[in-house]
Amino acid sequence: MHAITIPEPGGPEALVWDEVPDPVPGEGEVLVEVVASAVNRADILQRQGNYAPPPGGSAYPGLECSGRIAALGPGVSGWAVGDEVCALLAGGGYAEKVAVPSGQLLPVPEGVDLRQAAALPEVVCTVWSNVFMVAHLRPAETLLVHGGSSGIGTMAIQLAKAMGARVAVTAGTKEKLDYCAELGADILINYREQDFVEEIQRATDGAGADVILDNMGAKYLDRNVRALATSGRLAIIGLQGGSKGELNIGALLAKRAAISATSLRARPLGEKAAIVAAVREHVWPLIADGHVRPVVDREVPLSEAAAAQRVVEESGHIGKVLLVAS
């Protein structure tokens, strides 16, 4: 098969479309013939040499895919060759075939094109696990989403609104904020022109955000704590603004607030399977009913993954950038 390899870390040009051995599904795995994958920030970090695959994981980037089951490994039940699926991966999505633990498979949701289903697994599992399973967002609470026009952001807006929450977002352009509003965002904050702490306080009559979904890490840590409501929950899922920051524990104590920080890729298989099962139970019906949908900015040939990663690095997109196999 062909796959995107990374012989040496570097810029987008470090991604090489190469012929490699086919993967073989092991115990409890299935082999998926990939129709599409998607670009995630973690893929860019891996290309740069800053995010190694977990032990035993594929060396190729790609944390999600959609496609058809080509073969079943030993011990797999409930799936058949030819089933159309999408999957959460620890790596290997930038390839024509990938071996996937069966617990990380999802059927393609009703009403979703097979290619566009590749835009779902990573963002849905990330948002559901952090915003609902960890931070326990409740109806009528306020969720603040940083990077509202990103793949994660567009999914967080839709899921929070479907669950009856109020949603605030930050983004850097009017175009992106307008799109967030179309998805249901109630409070629109241009982080280039406005201070999100002041804006969230104003919009909530001084109460603050009950839950904050943060992709920035250190850069926003202090301001995120100041923006939290009493008993608020800050869920950190990214480090685009650095990994080391100063925390005002006194402010956190005064608000009786909590901070969580999670990632999906290195979690044990059982934890991933539990998240995937929860997503299938709670989110797939919302997609089938039309309350939630994948947001796809563009489709790029898988062999041209370098161009797709440039788009994401430059933040010149809304939603997900897909990589489509030929």
C-alpha positions in Angstrom: 0.0 0.0 0.0 0.9 3.7 0.0 1.2 5.9 3.1 2.5 9.3 4.2 5.8 8.7 5.9 8.1 11.0 7.9 11.7 10.0 7.2 13.0 13.1 9.1 11.1 15.7 11.2 10.6 19.1 9.6 8.1 21.3 7.7 5.3 20.1 5.5 7.9 19.0 2.9 9.0 16.3 5.4 5.8 14.3 4.5 6.6 11.7 1.9 4.1 9.6 -0.1 5.7 6.2 -0.2 5.1 2.5 -0.7 5.1 0.5 2.6 4.0 -2.9 3.8 0.3 -3.6 4.3 -0.7 -3.7 8.0 -2.0 -7.0 9.3 -4.9 -6.9 11.8 -4.0 -8.5 15.1 -6.1 -10.0 17.9 -9.3 -7.9 18.2 -8.5 -5.6 15.3 -9.9 -5.1 11.8 -8.3 -3.9 8.6 -9.9 -0.8 7.2 -9.4 0.2 3.6 -9.2 4.0 4.0 -11.5 6.3 2.0 -10.6 9.5 3.9 -8.6 10.7 6.8 -8.4 14.2 8.4 -5.7 16.6 9.5 -5.3 17.3 13.2 -2.9 19.5 15.1 -1.3 16.4 16.6 -0.3 15.3 13.1 1.6 18.5 12.6 3.3 18.0 16.0 4.3 14.5 14.9 5.7 15.8 11.6 7.8 18.3 13.6 9.2 15.6 15.8 7.3 16.7 18.9 4.6 14.0 19.3 5.8 10.5 18.9 3.2 7.7 18.4 2.4 5.6 21.5 4.3 2.3 21.9 3.1 -0.2 19.4 1.2 2.4 17.4 1.6 3.1 13.6 4.5 5.3 12.6 2.3 7.1 10.1 0.3 10.2 11.1 -3.5 10.3 11.1 -5.8 10.0 14.2 -9.1 9.2 12.4 -10.4 7.7 9.2 -13.4 6.5 7.3 -13.5 3.5 5.0 -14.6 -0.1 4.5 -13.6 -3.2 6.5 -11.3 -5.3 4.4 -10.5 -8.1 6.8 -11.2 -9.2 10.4 -8.5 -10.2 12.9 -8.9 -13.0 15.4 -11.5 -12.5 18.1 -13.6 -9.8 16.3 -17.3 -10.0 16.4 -20.1 -7.6 15.5 -18.4 -6.4 12.3 -18.2 -7.8 8.8 -16.1 -7.4 5.7 -17.5 -4.6 3.6 -19.0 -2.6 6.5 -18.7 1.1 6.1 -17.1 2.6 9.2 -15.2 5.5 10.7 -12.6 5.0 13.4 -10.6 6.7 16.2 -6.9 5.9 15.7 -3.6 6.1 17.6 -2.0 6.7 14.2 -1.9 5.4 10.6 -4.8 7.3 9.1 -2.6 8.9 6.4 -2.5 5.5 4.5 -4.5 3.4 2.2 -5.1 0.8 4.9 -5.0 0.8 8.7 -5.4 -1.8 11.4 -7.9 -0.6 14.0 -8.9 -2.1 17.4 -12.6 -3.1 17.0 -13.6 -1.0 20.1 -12.6 2.1 18.2 -14.8 1.6 15.3 -18.1 3.4 14.6 -20.7 2.8 11.9 -21.0 5.7 9.5 -23.9 7.8 10.9 -27.1 7.9 9.0 -27.2 10.8 6.5 -23.4 11.3 6.4 -21.3 10.7 3.3 -18.6 8.0 3.8 -15.8 10.5 3.1 -17.1 13.2 5.4 -17.5 10.7 8.2 -13.7 10.9 8.5 -14.2 14.4 10.0 -16.1 12.9 13.0 -14.2 10.5 15.3 -11.4 12.6 16.8 -13.4 15.7 17.3 -16.5 14.0 18.6 -14.6 11.8 21.0 -12.5 14.7 22.2 -15.5 17.0 22.8 -17.8 14.4 24.3 -15.1 13.0 26.7 -13.9 16.4 27.9 -17.0 18.6 27.9 -19.6 16.0 29.0 -17.8 13.0 30.6 -15.2 15.1 32.5 -16.5 18.6 32.8 -20.2 17.6 33.0 -21.7 20.5 31.1 -25.4 20.8 32.0 -28.3 22.4 30.2 -28.5 26.2 30.7 -24.8 26.4 31.6 -22.4 28.5 29.6 -19.6 26.9 27.6 -16.7 29.0 26.3 -14.9 27.4 23.4 -11.5 28.8 22.3 -11.0 28.4 18.5 -14.7 28.1 17.8 -14.2 27.7 14.0 -11.8 24.8 14.3 -12.9 21.2 13.9 -13.1 20.8 17.7 -14.8 24.1 18.0 -17.5 23.6 15.4 -18.4 20.2 17.0 -18.4 21.6 20.5 -20.8 24.4 19.5 -23.3 21.9 18.0 -23.1 19.4 20.8 -23.5 22.0 23.5 -26.4 23.6 21.8 -28.1 20.2 21.3 -27.7 19.6 25.0 -29.3 23.0 25.9 -26.3 25.0 26.9 -25.3 28.5 26.0 -22.2 28.8 23.9 -19.5 31.5 23.7 -16.6 31.3 21.2 -13.4 33.0 20.4 -12.1 33.3 16.8 -9.8 35.7 14.9 -12.0 36.9 12.1 -15.5 38.1 11.4 -16.0 35.3 8.8 -15.2 32.7 11.4 -17.4 34.2 14.1 -20.3 34.5 11.6 -19.9 30.8 10.9 -19.9 30.0 14.6 -23.1 32.0 14.9 -24.7 30.0 12.1 -23.9 26.8 14.1 -25.7 28.3 17.1 -23.0 30.2 19.1 -24.6 32.8 21.3 -21.6 35.0 22.4 -19.0 35.9 19.7 -15.6 37.1 20.8 -12.9 38.3 18.4 -9.7 37.5 20.3 -7.7 39.9 18.2 -9.8 42.9 19.2 -11.5 41.9 22.5 -10.5 40.5 25.8 -12.4 37.3 26.3 -12.4 37.6 30.1 -14.2 41.0 29.9 -16.6 39.8 27.2 -17.6 36.6 29.0 -18.1 38.5 32.2 -20.3 41.1 30.4 -22.3 38.5 28.6 -23.0 36.5 31.8 -23.7 39.5 34.1 -20.5 38.8 35.9 -21.0 35.1 36.5 -18.4 33.7 34.0 -18.3 30.5 32.0 -19.3 27.3 33.7 -17.1 25.2 31.4 -14.1 26.3 29.2 -12.7 24.1 26.4 -9.2 25.3 25.9 -6.7 24.5 23.1 -4.1 27.1 24.1 -2.7 25.9 27.4 -0.2 28.1 29.2 -0.9 31.4 27.3 -4.6 31.4 28.4 -4.2 29.7 31.8 -4.5 32.8 34.1 -7.2 34.4 32.0 -9.2 31.1 31.7 -9.3 30.9 35.5 -10.5 34.5 35.8 -13.2 33.8 33.2 -14.5 30.8 35.1 -17.8 30.9 37.1 -18.0 29.7 40.6 -17.7 25.9 40.5 -16.5 26.3 36.9 -14.5 23.6 35.0 -11.6 24.3 32.7 -10.8 21.4 30.3 -7.4 21.8 28.6 -7.0 19.8 25.4 -4.1 21.6 23.6 -0.8 23.4 24.1 -0.8 25.8 21.1 0.1 28.6 23.6 2.8 26.7 25.5 3.1 24.0 28.1 4.2 25.8 31.2 2.2 28.6 32.9 1.7 30.1 36.3 -1.5 29.1 38.1 -3.2 31.3 40.7 -4.3 28.6 43.1 -5.9 31.2 45.3 -8.2 32.3 42.5 -9.0 28.6 41.8 -9.9 28.0 45.4 -12.0 31.1 45.7 -14.1 29.9 42.8 -14.2 26.2 43.9 -13.2 25.5 40.3 -11.4 22.6 38.7 -8.9 22.0 35.9 -8.6 18.9 33.8 -6.1 18.1 31.1 -6.5 15.2 28.8 -5.4 13.7 25.5 -6.9 10.7 23.6 -4.0 9.2 21.7 -2.1 7.5 24.4 -5.1 6.3 26.5 -5.5 2.6 27.1 -7.7 0.7 24.6 -10.4 0.1 27.2 -10.8 3.9 27.9 -10.9 4.7 24.2 -13.5 2.0 23.7 -15.7 3.4 26.5 -15.5 6.9 25.0 -16.4 5.5 21.5 -19.3 3.6 23.0 -20.6 6.7 24.7 -20.3 8.7 21.5 -22.2 6.1 19.6 -25.0 6.1 22.2 -25.3 9.8 22.8 -24.0 11.6 19.7 -24.8 9.4 16.7 -28.6 9.8 17.2 -28.1 13.6 17.1 -26.2 13.3 13.8 -28.9 11.0 12.4 -31.6 13.6 13.5 -29.7 16.5 11.8 -28.9 18.3 15.0 -25.2 17.8 14.6 -23.2 17.5 11.4 -19.5 17.3 10.3 -18.1 20.6 9.2 -15.6 20.1 6.3 -13.6 23.0 4.9 -12.1 21.2 1.9 -11.0 17.8 0.6 -7.3 17.3 -0.5 -5.8 14.1 -2.0 -4.1 12.0 0.6 -0.9 12.1 -1.4 -0.9 15.9 -1.0 -1.0 15.8 2.8 1.7 18.5 2.9 -0.6 21.0 1.3 -3.4 20.1 3.6 -1.2 20.6 6.7 -0.1 24.0 5.5 -3.7 25.1 5.4 -4.2 23.9 9.0 -1.0 25.5 10.2 -2.0 28.8 8.7 -5.5 28.5 10.3 -6.9 29.2 6.9 -9.9 26.9 7.3 -13.2 26.4 9.1 -14.0 22.9 10.4 -12.0 20.0 9.2 -9.6 19.5 6.3 -10.0 16.0 4.8 -7.4 13.8 3.1 -9.1 11.7 0.4 -7.6 8.4 -0.9 -7.6 8.0 -4.6 
